[in-house]
Amino acid sequence: MKYLHKIWKNNRSLIVFISLMCVFRSAVADWYEVPTGSMKPTIVEGDRILTDKMAYDLRVPFSKISLLKLAEPQAGDIIVFDSVAAQNRLIKRVIGVPGDRVALVDNQLVINGKHLNYDPVSETAINRVAIENLNGIKHAVKLSKQRSAIQNFAPVIIPQDMYLAMGDNRDNSADSRVIGLVPRAELLGRAKRVIVSLDYDYYYLPRKNRLLKELQ
């Protein structure tokens, strides 16, 4: 006990700081390292994403117990969640919320009977980038010109406390088309901005143009 008391006395400020930092990361905000390109071009490999853990719930620190629901995810939100189906932490964009009727036809979303607009940005021989207008949130999506099974799905009505989420890199994303709908209980928070981005192909140097970049 004397030894522990001595450690506390000599390192009290450091211990308190580390404890408060752990509580902050657990319940208030945290960062998430993006290892894949499933959210390109919005988010790229090497981005460290700031996640607002109080965007939807006030939780008991170090748990997923919600003390108070603060808001509900909206179409267009970029969410971070612990997927039981994927057995991994994922980051995707909310496409459909409870009550929505969502379908995908030739890589174009149809929500509640309305076909979303896609304004072209750039195009290559194998893919194109377009601006998708989702619930007033305009963001870039990457669409392949090659046909695949995941470019279509029949209309689905989103049940209560479930969300349909997809990656912005539509043809290279293991999202709700693969793992199913996302339960609200799996949500960790809303992705707000890039803190810093490291270029894996260039000696892990920071990408200056992505520093503190707000996500749309």
mmCIF file of the C-alpha atoms, coordinates in Angstrom:
data_MODEL
# 
_entry.id   MODEL 
# 
loop_
_atom_site.group_PDB 
_atom_site.id 
_atom_site.type_symbol 
_atom_site.label_atom_id 
_atom_site.label_alt_id 
_atom_site.label_comp_id 
_atom_site.label_asym_id 
_atom_site.label_entity_id 
_atom_site.label_seq_id 
_atom_site.pdbx_PDB_ins_code 
_atom_site.Cartn_x 
_atom_site.Cartn_y 
_atom_site.Cartn_z 
_atom_site.occupancy 
_atom_site.B_iso_or_equiv 
_atom_site.pdbx_formal_charge 
_atom_site.auth_seq_id 
_atom_site.auth_comp_id 
_atom_site.auth_asym_id 
_atom_site.auth_atom_id 
_atom_site.pdbx_PDB_model_num 
ATOM 1   C CA . MET A 1 1   ? 0.000   0.000  0.000   1.00 0.00 ? 1   MET A CA 1 
ATOM 2   C CA . LYS A 1 2   ? 2.860   2.383  0.809   1.00 0.00 ? 2   LYS A CA 1 
ATOM 3   C CA . TYR A 1 3   ? 4.297   1.688  -2.631  1.00 0.00 ? 3   TYR A CA 1 
ATOM 4   C CA . LEU A 1 4   ? 0.997   2.493  -4.340  1.00 0.00 ? 4   LEU A CA 1 
ATOM 5   C CA . HIS A 1 5   ? 0.592   5.619  -2.218  1.00 0.00 ? 5   HIS A CA 1 
ATOM 6   C CA . LYS A 1 6   ? 4.074   6.729  -3.249  1.00 0.00 ? 6   LYS A CA 1 
ATOM 7   C CA . ILE A 1 7   ? 3.263   6.188  -6.935  1.00 0.00 ? 7   ILE A CA 1 
ATOM 8   C CA . TRP A 1 8   ? 0.048   8.202  -6.553  1.00 0.00 ? 8   TRP A CA 1 
ATOM 9   C CA . LYS A 1 9   ? 1.809   11.011 -4.692  1.00 0.00 ? 9   LYS A CA 1 
ATOM 10  C CA . ASN A 1 10  ? 4.613   11.283 -7.232  1.00 0.00 ? 10  ASN A CA 1 
ATOM 11  C CA . ASN A 1 11  ? 2.471   10.917 -10.347 1.00 0.00 ? 11  ASN A CA 1 
ATOM 12  C CA . ARG A 1 12  ? -0.922  12.259 -9.284  1.00 0.00 ? 12  ARG A CA 1 
ATOM 13  C CA . SER A 1 13  ? -1.225  14.858 -12.043 1.00 0.00 ? 13  SER A CA 1 
ATOM 14  C CA . LEU A 1 14  ? -0.236  12.383 -14.755 1.00 0.00 ? 14  LEU A CA 1 
ATOM 15  C CA . ILE A 1 15  ? -2.636  9.702  -13.482 1.00 0.00 ? 15  ILE A CA 1 
ATOM 16  C CA . VAL A 1 16  ? -5.529  12.156 -13.315 1.00 0.00 ? 16  VAL A CA 1 
ATOM 17  C CA . PHE A 1 17  ? -4.742  13.436 -16.813 1.00 0.00 ? 17  PHE A CA 1 
ATOM 18  C CA . ILE A 1 18  ? -4.587  9.928  -18.301 1.00 0.00 ? 18  ILE A CA 1 
ATOM 19  C CA . SER A 1 19  ? -7.817  8.928  -16.527 1.00 0.00 ? 19  SER A CA 1 
ATOM 20  C CA . LEU A 1 20  ? -9.675  11.988 -17.790 1.00 0.00 ? 20  LEU A CA 1 
ATOM 21  C CA . MET A 1 21  ? -8.324  11.430 -21.308 1.00 0.00 ? 21  MET A CA 1 
ATOM 22  C CA . CYS A 1 22  ? -9.561  7.833  -21.264 1.00 0.00 ? 22  CYS A CA 1 
ATOM 23  C CA . VAL A 1 23  ? -13.015 8.948  -20.108 1.00 0.00 ? 23  VAL A CA 1 
ATOM 24  C CA . PHE A 1 24  ? -13.059 11.642 -22.801 1.00 0.00 ? 24  PHE A CA 1 
ATOM 25  C CA . ARG A 1 25  ? -12.172 9.175  -25.558 1.00 0.00 ? 25  ARG A CA 1 
ATOM 26  C CA . SER A 1 26  ? -14.683 6.664  -24.290 1.00 0.00 ? 26  SER A CA 1 
ATOM 27  C CA . ALA A 1 27  ? -17.726 8.922  -23.931 1.00 0.00 ? 27  ALA A CA 1 
ATOM 28  C CA . VAL A 1 28  ? -17.115 12.275 -25.648 1.00 0.00 ? 28  VAL A CA 1 
ATOM 29  C CA . ALA A 1 29  ? -14.861 12.059 -28.708 1.00 0.00 ? 29  ALA A CA 1 
ATOM 30  C CA . ASP A 1 30  ? -12.303 9.724  -30.210 1.00 0.00 ? 30  ASP A CA 1 
ATOM 31  C CA . TRP A 1 31  ? -10.339 9.252  -33.408 1.00 0.00 ? 31  TRP A CA 1 
ATOM 32  C CA . TYR A 1 32  ? -10.601 6.398  -35.867 1.00 0.00 ? 32  TYR A CA 1 
ATOM 33  C CA . GLU A 1 33  ? -7.913  5.283  -38.291 1.00 0.00 ? 33  GLU A CA 1 
ATOM 34  C CA . VAL A 1 34  ? -9.287  4.417  -41.729 1.00 0.00 ? 34  VAL A CA 1 
ATOM 35  C CA . PRO A 1 35  ? -7.477  1.375  -43.196 1.00 0.00 ? 35  PRO A CA 1 
ATOM 36  C CA . THR A 1 36  ? -9.454  0.908  -46.434 1.00 0.00 ? 36  THR A CA 1 
ATOM 37  C CA . GLY A 1 37  ? -10.790 2.927  -49.372 1.00 0.00 ? 37  GLY A CA 1 
ATOM 38  C CA . SER A 1 38  ? -14.472 2.014  -48.946 1.00 0.00 ? 38  SER A CA 1 
ATOM 39  C CA . MET A 1 39  ? -15.386 5.671  -48.360 1.00 0.00 ? 39  MET A CA 1 
ATOM 40  C CA . LYS A 1 40  ? -13.397 7.170  -51.241 1.00 0.00 ? 40  LYS A CA 1 
ATOM 41  C CA . PRO A 1 41  ? -13.329 9.893  -52.382 1.00 0.00 ? 41  PRO A CA 1 
ATOM 42  C CA . THR A 1 42  ? -14.721 11.415 -49.152 1.00 0.00 ? 42  THR A CA 1 
ATOM 43  C CA . ILE A 1 43  ? -12.318 9.525  -46.876 1.00 0.00 ? 43  ILE A CA 1 
ATOM 44  C CA . VAL A 1 44  ? -9.040  7.943  -47.965 1.00 0.00 ? 44  VAL A CA 1 
ATOM 45  C CA . GLU A 1 45  ? -6.684  5.371  -46.491 1.00 0.00 ? 45  GLU A CA 1 
ATOM 46  C CA . GLY A 1 46  ? -4.577  6.906  -43.748 1.00 0.00 ? 46  GLY A CA 1 
ATOM 47  C CA . ASP A 1 47  ? -7.147  9.435  -42.562 1.00 0.00 ? 47  ASP A CA 1 
ATOM 48  C CA . ARG A 1 48  ? -7.519  9.803  -38.798 1.00 0.00 ? 48  ARG A CA 1 
ATOM 49  C CA . ILE A 1 49  ? -11.156 10.722 -38.278 1.00 0.00 ? 49  ILE A CA 1 
ATOM 50  C CA . LEU A 1 50  ? -12.530 12.681 -35.324 1.00 0.00 ? 50  LEU A CA 1 
ATOM 51  C CA . THR A 1 51  ? -15.661 10.935 -34.063 1.00 0.00 ? 51  THR A CA 1 
ATOM 52  C CA . ASP A 1 52  ? -18.260 12.773 -31.988 1.00 0.00 ? 52  ASP A CA 1 
ATOM 53  C CA . LYS A 1 53  ? -19.410 10.123 -29.509 1.00 0.00 ? 53  LYS A CA 1 
ATOM 54  C CA . MET A 1 54  ? -22.104 12.405 -28.094 1.00 0.00 ? 54  MET A CA 1 
ATOM 55  C CA . ALA A 1 55  ? -23.751 13.012 -31.467 1.00 0.00 ? 55  ALA A CA 1 
ATOM 56  C CA . TYR A 1 56  ? -26.547 10.541 -30.766 1.00 0.00 ? 56  TYR A CA 1 
ATOM 57  C CA . ASP A 1 57  ? -26.247 9.339  -27.156 1.00 0.00 ? 57  ASP A CA 1 
ATOM 58  C CA . LEU A 1 58  ? -24.912 10.229 -23.732 1.00 0.00 ? 58  LEU A CA 1 
ATOM 59  C CA . ARG A 1 59  ? -23.299 6.995  -22.605 1.00 0.00 ? 59  ARG A CA 1 
ATOM 60  C CA . VAL A 1 60  ? -21.755 5.564  -19.463 1.00 0.00 ? 60  VAL A CA 1 
ATOM 61  C CA . PRO A 1 61  ? -17.982 5.769  -20.002 1.00 0.00 ? 61  PRO A CA 1 
ATOM 62  C CA . PHE A 1 62  ? -16.299 2.521  -21.077 1.00 0.00 ? 62  PHE A CA 1 
ATOM 63  C CA . SER A 1 63  ? -19.646 0.984  -22.022 1.00 0.00 ? 63  SER A CA 1 
ATOM 64  C CA . LYS A 1 64  ? -22.367 1.129  -24.656 1.00 0.00 ? 64  LYS A CA 1 
ATOM 65  C CA . ILE A 1 65  ? -25.065 1.863  -22.082 1.00 0.00 ? 65  ILE A CA 1 
ATOM 66  C CA . SER A 1 66  ? -27.057 4.891  -23.223 1.00 0.00 ? 66  SER A CA 1 
ATOM 67  C CA . LEU A 1 67  ? -28.153 7.258  -20.460 1.00 0.00 ? 67  LEU A CA 1 
ATOM 68  C CA . LEU A 1 68  ? -29.919 9.645  -22.814 1.00 0.00 ? 68  LEU A CA 1 
ATOM 69  C CA . LYS A 1 69  ? -30.690 9.736  -26.532 1.00 0.00 ? 69  LYS A CA 1 
ATOM 70  C CA . LEU A 1 70  ? -29.552 13.127 -27.799 1.00 0.00 ? 70  LEU A CA 1 
ATOM 71  C CA . ALA A 1 71  ? -30.429 12.811 -31.499 1.00 0.00 ? 71  ALA A CA 1 
ATOM 72  C CA . GLU A 1 72  ? -31.192 10.320 -34.251 1.00 0.00 ? 72  GLU A CA 1 
ATOM 73  C CA . PRO A 1 73  ? -28.904 9.638  -37.218 1.00 0.00 ? 73  PRO A CA 1 
ATOM 74  C CA . GLN A 1 74  ? -30.002 11.363 -40.415 1.00 0.00 ? 74  GLN A CA 1 
ATOM 75  C CA . ALA A 1 75  ? -29.529 10.393 -44.048 1.00 0.00 ? 75  ALA A CA 1 
ATOM 76  C CA . GLY A 1 76  ? -26.156 11.731 -45.119 1.00 0.00 ? 76  GLY A CA 1 
ATOM 77  C CA . ASP A 1 77  ? -24.479 11.322 -41.719 1.00 0.00 ? 77  ASP A CA 1 
ATOM 78  C CA . ILE A 1 78  ? -21.141 9.512  -41.702 1.00 0.00 ? 78  ILE A CA 1 
ATOM 79  C CA . ILE A 1 79  ? -21.252 7.054  -38.824 1.00 0.00 ? 79  ILE A CA 1 
ATOM 80  C CA . VAL A 1 80  ? -18.721 4.902  -36.995 1.00 0.00 ? 80  VAL A CA 1 
ATOM 81  C CA . PHE A 1 81  ? -20.071 1.653  -35.587 1.00 0.00 ? 81  PHE A CA 1 
ATOM 82  C CA . ASP A 1 82  ? -18.957 -1.678 -34.152 1.00 0.00 ? 82  ASP A CA 1 
ATOM 83  C CA . SER A 1 83  ? -20.477 -4.196 -36.541 1.00 0.00 ? 83  SER A CA 1 
ATOM 84  C CA . VAL A 1 84  ? -21.311 -7.561 -35.022 1.00 0.00 ? 84  VAL A CA 1 
ATOM 85  C CA . ALA A 1 85  ? -21.961 -8.976 -38.495 1.00 0.00 ? 85  ALA A CA 1 
ATOM 86  C CA . ALA A 1 86  ? -18.598 -7.830 -39.853 1.00 0.00 ? 86  ALA A CA 1 
ATOM 87  C CA . GLN A 1 87  ? -16.788 -8.361 -36.542 1.00 0.00 ? 87  GLN A CA 1 
ATOM 88  C CA . ASN A 1 88  ? -15.057 -5.060 -37.125 1.00 0.00 ? 88  ASN A CA 1 
ATOM 89  C CA . ARG A 1 89  ? -15.341 -1.320 -36.581 1.00 0.00 ? 89  ARG A CA 1 
ATOM 90  C CA . LEU A 1 90  ? -16.665 0.337  -39.725 1.00 0.00 ? 90  LEU A CA 1 
ATOM 91  C CA . ILE A 1 91  ? -17.271 3.825  -41.085 1.00 0.00 ? 91  ILE A CA 1 
ATOM 92  C CA . LYS A 1 92  ? -20.086 4.329  -43.620 1.00 0.00 ? 92  LYS A CA 1 
ATOM 93  C CA . ARG A 1 93  ? -22.708 6.859  -44.677 1.00 0.00 ? 93  ARG A CA 1 
ATOM 94  C CA . VAL A 1 94  ? -26.324 6.620  -43.547 1.00 0.00 ? 94  VAL A CA 1 
ATOM 95  C CA . ILE A 1 95  ? -28.530 6.158  -46.612 1.00 0.00 ? 95  ILE A CA 1 
ATOM 96  C CA . GLY A 1 96  ? -31.857 5.067  -45.137 1.00 0.00 ? 96  GLY A CA 1 
ATOM 97  C CA . VAL A 1 97  ? -33.430 5.810  -41.743 1.00 0.00 ? 97  VAL A CA 1 
ATOM 98  C CA . PRO A 1 98  ? -36.412 4.112  -40.059 1.00 0.00 ? 98  PRO A CA 1 
ATOM 99  C CA . GLY A 1 99  ? -39.491 4.315  -42.257 1.00 0.00 ? 99  GLY A CA 1 
ATOM 100 C CA . ASP A 1 100 ? -37.595 4.952  -45.496 1.00 0.00 ? 100 ASP A CA 1 
ATOM 101 C CA . ARG A 1 101 ? -38.113 2.767  -48.554 1.00 0.00 ? 101 ARG A CA 1 
ATOM 102 C CA . VAL A 1 102 ? -34.750 2.369  -50.282 1.00 0.00 ? 102 VAL A CA 1 
ATOM 103 C CA . ALA A 1 103 ? -33.736 0.659  -53.518 1.00 0.00 ? 103 ALA A CA 1 
ATOM 104 C CA . LEU A 1 104 ? -30.633 0.677  -55.706 1.00 0.00 ? 104 LEU A CA 1 
ATOM 105 C CA . VAL A 1 105 ? -31.066 0.565  -59.489 1.00 0.00 ? 105 VAL A CA 1 
ATOM 106 C CA . ASP A 1 106 ? -27.946 0.469  -61.669 1.00 0.00 ? 106 ASP A CA 1 
ATOM 107 C CA . ASN A 1 107 ? -25.928 2.098  -58.864 1.00 0.00 ? 107 ASN A CA 1 
ATOM 108 C CA . GLN A 1 108 ? -28.455 4.923  -58.412 1.00 0.00 ? 108 GLN A CA 1 
ATOM 109 C CA . LEU A 1 109 ? -30.378 5.245  -55.174 1.00 0.00 ? 109 LEU A CA 1 
ATOM 110 C CA . VAL A 1 110 ? -34.160 5.488  -55.097 1.00 0.00 ? 110 VAL A CA 1 
ATOM 111 C CA . ILE A 1 111 ? -35.442 6.706  -51.723 1.00 0.00 ? 111 ILE A CA 1 
ATOM 112 C CA . ASN A 1 112 ? -39.170 6.836  -51.029 1.00 0.00 ? 112 ASN A CA 1 
ATOM 113 C CA . GLY A 1 113 ? -39.816 6.625  -54.760 1.00 0.00 ? 113 GLY A CA 1 
ATOM 114 C CA . LYS A 1 114 ? -37.480 9.504  -55.629 1.00 0.00 ? 114 LYS A CA 1 
ATOM 115 C CA . HIS A 1 115 ? -34.416 8.937  -57.820 1.00 0.00 ? 115 HIS A CA 1 
ATOM 116 C CA . LEU A 1 116 ? -31.418 10.823 -56.425 1.00 0.00 ? 116 LEU A CA 1 
ATOM 117 C CA . ASN A 1 117 ? -29.528 13.265 -58.635 1.00 0.00 ? 117 ASN A CA 1 
ATOM 118 C CA . TYR A 1 118 ? -25.951 12.488 -59.701 1.00 0.00 ? 118 TYR A CA 1 
ATOM 119 C CA . ASP A 1 119 ? -23.960 15.382 -61.148 1.00 0.00 ? 119 ASP A CA 1 
ATOM 120 C CA . PRO A 1 120 ? -20.783 14.192 -62.946 1.00 0.00 ? 120 PRO A CA 1 
ATOM 121 C CA . VAL A 1 121 ? -17.391 15.353 -61.692 1.00 0.00 ? 121 VAL A CA 1 
ATOM 122 C CA . SER A 1 122 ? -14.810 13.186 -63.450 1.00 0.00 ? 122 SER A CA 1 
ATOM 123 C CA . GLU A 1 123 ? -14.645 9.994  -65.484 1.00 0.00 ? 123 GLU A CA 1 
ATOM 124 C CA . THR A 1 124 ? -12.138 7.327  -66.512 1.00 0.00 ? 124 THR A CA 1 
ATOM 125 C CA . ALA A 1 125 ? -12.419 4.157  -68.562 1.00 0.00 ? 125 ALA A CA 1 
ATOM 126 C CA . ILE A 1 126 ? -13.403 2.090  -65.501 1.00 0.00 ? 126 ILE A CA 1 
ATOM 127 C CA . ASN A 1 127 ? -15.205 4.438  -63.100 1.00 0.00 ? 127 ASN A CA 1 
ATOM 128 C CA . ARG A 1 128 ? -16.733 7.849  -62.601 1.00 0.00 ? 128 ARG A CA 1 
ATOM 129 C CA . VAL A 1 129 ? -17.053 10.299 -59.716 1.00 0.00 ? 129 VAL A CA 1 
ATOM 130 C CA . ALA A 1 130 ? -20.340 12.129 -59.240 1.00 0.00 ? 130 ALA A CA 1 
ATOM 131 C CA . ILE A 1 131 ? -21.971 14.387 -56.666 1.00 0.00 ? 131 ILE A CA 1 
ATOM 132 C CA . GLU A 1 132 ? -24.884 12.618 -54.988 1.00 0.00 ? 132 GLU A CA 1 
ATOM 133 C CA . ASN A 1 133 ? -27.588 14.748 -53.391 1.00 0.00 ? 133 ASN A CA 1 
ATOM 134 C CA . LEU A 1 134 ? -28.778 12.832 -50.333 1.00 0.00 ? 134 LEU A CA 1 
ATOM 135 C CA . ASN A 1 135 ? -31.267 14.614 -48.081 1.00 0.00 ? 135 ASN A CA 1 
ATOM 136 C CA . GLY A 1 136 ? -29.692 17.938 -49.077 1.00 0.00 ? 136 GLY A CA 1 
ATOM 137 C CA . ILE A 1 137 ? -26.218 16.606 -48.276 1.00 0.00 ? 137 ILE A CA 1 
ATOM 138 C CA . LYS A 1 138 ? -24.125 16.829 -51.432 1.00 0.00 ? 138 LYS A CA 1 
ATOM 139 C CA . HIS A 1 139 ? -21.126 14.518 -51.425 1.00 0.00 ? 139 HIS A CA 1 
ATOM 140 C CA . ALA A 1 140 ? -18.914 12.717 -53.928 1.00 0.00 ? 140 ALA A CA 1 
ATOM 141 C CA . VAL A 1 141 ? -19.367 9.037  -54.726 1.00 0.00 ? 141 VAL A CA 1 
ATOM 142 C CA . LYS A 1 142 ? -17.209 6.729  -56.803 1.00 0.00 ? 142 LYS A CA 1 
ATOM 143 C CA . LEU A 1 143 ? -19.129 4.471  -59.204 1.00 0.00 ? 143 LEU A CA 1 
ATOM 144 C CA . SER A 1 144 ? -17.734 1.633  -61.305 1.00 0.00 ? 144 SER A CA 1 
ATOM 145 C CA . LYS A 1 145 ? -18.658 1.261  -64.953 1.00 0.00 ? 145 LYS A CA 1 
ATOM 146 C CA . GLN A 1 146 ? -18.289 -2.501 -64.693 1.00 0.00 ? 146 GLN A CA 1 
ATOM 147 C CA . ARG A 1 147 ? -21.482 -4.386 -63.912 1.00 0.00 ? 147 ARG A CA 1 
ATOM 148 C CA . SER A 1 148 ? -21.744 -6.202 -60.568 1.00 0.00 ? 148 SER A CA 1 
ATOM 149 C CA . ALA A 1 149 ? -24.401 -7.769 -58.365 1.00 0.00 ? 149 ALA A CA 1 
ATOM 150 C CA . ILE A 1 150 ? -24.123 -5.097 -55.661 1.00 0.00 ? 150 ILE A CA 1 
ATOM 151 C CA . GLN A 1 151 ? -25.219 -2.321 -58.035 1.00 0.00 ? 151 GLN A CA 1 
ATOM 152 C CA . ASN A 1 152 ? -28.860 -3.310 -57.555 1.00 0.00 ? 152 ASN A CA 1 
ATOM 153 C CA . PHE A 1 153 ? -31.128 -4.304 -54.711 1.00 0.00 ? 153 PHE A CA 1 
ATOM 154 C CA . ALA A 1 154 ? -34.900 -4.502 -54.412 1.00 0.00 ? 154 ALA A CA 1 
ATOM 155 C CA . PRO A 1 155 ? -36.824 -1.948 -52.317 1.00 0.00 ? 155 PRO A CA 1 
ATOM 156 C CA . VAL A 1 156 ? -36.445 -2.433 -48.567 1.00 0.00 ? 156 VAL A CA 1 
ATOM 157 C CA . ILE A 1 157 ? -38.346 -0.618 -45.813 1.00 0.00 ? 157 ILE A CA 1 
ATOM 158 C CA . ILE A 1 158 ? -36.058 0.305  -42.914 1.00 0.00 ? 158 ILE A CA 1 
ATOM 159 C CA . PRO A 1 159 ? -37.482 -0.874 -39.547 1.00 0.00 ? 159 PRO A CA 1 
ATOM 160 C CA . GLN A 1 160 ? -37.311 1.002  -36.248 1.00 0.00 ? 160 GLN A CA 1 
ATOM 161 C CA . ASP A 1 161 ? -33.836 1.414  -34.719 1.00 0.00 ? 161 ASP A CA 1 
ATOM 162 C CA . MET A 1 162 ? -32.132 0.170  -37.890 1.00 0.00 ? 162 MET A CA 1 
ATOM 163 C CA . TYR A 1 163 ? -30.189 2.033  -40.583 1.00 0.00 ? 163 TYR A CA 1 
ATOM 164 C CA . LEU A 1 164 ? -29.083 1.303  -44.114 1.00 0.00 ? 164 LEU A CA 1 
ATOM 165 C CA . ALA A 1 165 ? -25.465 2.396  -44.530 1.00 0.00 ? 165 ALA A CA 1 
ATOM 166 C CA . MET A 1 166 ? -23.221 2.363  -47.586 1.00 0.00 ? 166 MET A CA 1 
ATOM 167 C CA . GLY A 1 167 ? -19.701 3.406  -48.504 1.00 0.00 ? 167 GLY A CA 1 
ATOM 168 C CA . ASP A 1 168 ? -19.136 6.291  -50.906 1.00 0.00 ? 168 ASP A CA 1 
ATOM 169 C CA . ASN A 1 169 ? -16.904 3.975  -52.940 1.00 0.00 ? 169 ASN A CA 1 
ATOM 170 C CA . ARG A 1 170 ? -20.029 2.099  -53.937 1.00 0.00 ? 170 ARG A CA 1 
ATOM 171 C CA . ASP A 1 171 ? -18.497 -0.863 -55.752 1.00 0.00 ? 171 ASP A CA 1 
ATOM 172 C CA . ASN A 1 172 ? -15.751 -1.490 -53.192 1.00 0.00 ? 172 ASN A CA 1 
ATOM 173 C CA . SER A 1 173 ? -17.579 -1.375 -49.874 1.00 0.00 ? 173 SER A CA 1 
ATOM 174 C CA . ALA A 1 174 ? -18.761 -4.170 -47.585 1.00 0.00 ? 174 ALA A CA 1 
ATOM 175 C CA . ASP A 1 175 ? -21.781 -2.287 -46.253 1.00 0.00 ? 175 ASP A CA 1 
ATOM 176 C CA . SER A 1 176 ? -25.483 -2.973 -45.659 1.00 0.00 ? 176 SER A CA 1 
ATOM 177 C CA . ARG A 1 177 ? -25.607 -4.802 -48.990 1.00 0.00 ? 177 ARG A CA 1 
ATOM 178 C CA . VAL A 1 178 ? -23.256 -7.370 -47.432 1.00 0.00 ? 178 VAL A CA 1 
ATOM 179 C CA . ILE A 1 179 ? -23.621 -7.192 -43.635 1.00 0.00 ? 179 ILE A CA 1 
ATOM 180 C CA . GLY A 1 180 ? -27.275 -6.134 -43.473 1.00 0.00 ? 180 GLY A CA 1 
ATOM 181 C CA . LEU A 1 181 ? -28.865 -3.164 -41.750 1.00 0.00 ? 181 LEU A CA 1 
ATOM 182 C CA . VAL A 1 182 ? -27.017 -1.427 -38.915 1.00 0.00 ? 182 VAL A CA 1 
ATOM 183 C CA . PRO A 1 183 ? -28.690 -1.606 -35.470 1.00 0.00 ? 183 PRO A CA 1 
ATOM 184 C CA . ARG A 1 184 ? -28.745 1.691  -33.586 1.00 0.00 ? 184 ARG A CA 1 
ATOM 185 C CA . ALA A 1 185 ? -27.150 -0.020 -30.590 1.00 0.00 ? 185 ALA A CA 1 
ATOM 186 C CA . GLU A 1 186 ? -23.962 -0.561 -32.624 1.00 0.00 ? 186 GLU A CA 1 
ATOM 187 C CA . LEU A 1 187 ? -23.397 3.152  -33.291 1.00 0.00 ? 187 LEU A CA 1 
ATOM 188 C CA . LEU A 1 188 ? -20.335 4.720  -31.699 1.00 0.00 ? 188 LEU A CA 1 
ATOM 189 C CA . GLY A 1 189 ? -20.757 8.243  -33.042 1.00 0.00 ? 189 GLY A CA 1 
ATOM 190 C CA . ARG A 1 190 ? -20.693 10.567 -36.018 1.00 0.00 ? 190 ARG A CA 1 
ATOM 191 C CA . ALA A 1 191 ? -17.549 11.255 -38.030 1.00 0.00 ? 191 ALA A CA 1 
ATOM 192 C CA . LYS A 1 192 ? -16.980 15.019 -38.152 1.00 0.00 ? 192 LYS A CA 1 
ATOM 193 C CA . ARG A 1 193 ? -13.624 15.816 -39.742 1.00 0.00 ? 193 ARG A CA 1 
ATOM 194 C CA . VAL A 1 194 ? -10.162 14.534 -40.627 1.00 0.00 ? 194 VAL A CA 1 
ATOM 195 C CA . ILE A 1 195 ? -7.675  15.274 -37.858 1.00 0.00 ? 195 ILE A CA 1 
ATOM 196 C CA . VAL A 1 196 ? -4.615  14.264 -39.855 1.00 0.00 ? 196 VAL A CA 1 
ATOM 197 C CA . SER A 1 197 ? -3.984  12.049 -42.877 1.00 0.00 ? 197 SER A CA 1 
ATOM 198 C CA . LEU A 1 198 ? -0.848  9.965  -43.490 1.00 0.00 ? 198 LEU A CA 1 
ATOM 199 C CA . ASP A 1 199 ? 0.090   9.000  -47.031 1.00 0.00 ? 199 ASP A CA 1 
ATOM 200 C CA . TYR A 1 200 ? 0.929   5.277  -46.914 1.00 0.00 ? 200 TYR A CA 1 
ATOM 201 C CA . ASP A 1 201 ? 2.408   5.430  -50.426 1.00 0.00 ? 201 ASP A CA 1 
ATOM 202 C CA . TYR A 1 202 ? 4.745   8.327  -49.625 1.00 0.00 ? 202 TYR A CA 1 
ATOM 203 C CA . TYR A 1 203 ? 6.698   7.465  -46.473 1.00 0.00 ? 203 TYR A CA 1 
ATOM 204 C CA . TYR A 1 204 ? 3.652   8.077  -44.246 1.00 0.00 ? 204 TYR A CA 1 
ATOM 205 C CA . LEU A 1 205 ? 4.069   11.821 -44.629 1.00 0.00 ? 205 LEU A CA 1 
ATOM 206 C CA . PRO A 1 206 ? 1.030   13.972 -43.675 1.00 0.00 ? 206 PRO A CA 1 
ATOM 207 C CA . ARG A 1 207 ? -1.268  15.123 -46.469 1.00 0.00 ? 207 ARG A CA 1 
ATOM 208 C CA . LYS A 1 208 ? -1.402  18.893 -45.914 1.00 0.00 ? 208 LYS A CA 1 
ATOM 209 C CA . ASN A 1 209 ? -4.606  19.328 -47.926 1.00 0.00 ? 209 ASN A CA 1 
ATOM 210 C CA . ARG A 1 210 ? -6.526  16.992 -45.574 1.00 0.00 ? 210 ARG A CA 1 
ATOM 211 C CA . LEU A 1 211 ? -5.475  18.523 -42.244 1.00 0.00 ? 211 LEU A CA 1 
ATOM 212 C CA . LEU A 1 212 ? -8.624  19.277 -40.187 1.00 0.00 ? 212 LEU A CA 1 
ATOM 213 C CA . LYS A 1 213 ? -10.745 18.783 -43.321 1.00 0.00 ? 213 LYS A CA 1 
ATOM 214 C CA . GLU A 1 214 ? -14.482 18.803 -42.548 1.00 0.00 ? 214 GLU A CA 1 
ATOM 215 C CA . LEU A 1 215 ? -16.407 15.821 -43.857 1.00 0.00 ? 215 LEU A CA 1 
ATOM 216 C CA . GLN A 1 216 ? -19.464 16.267 -46.055 1.00 0.00 ? 216 GLN A CA 1 
# 
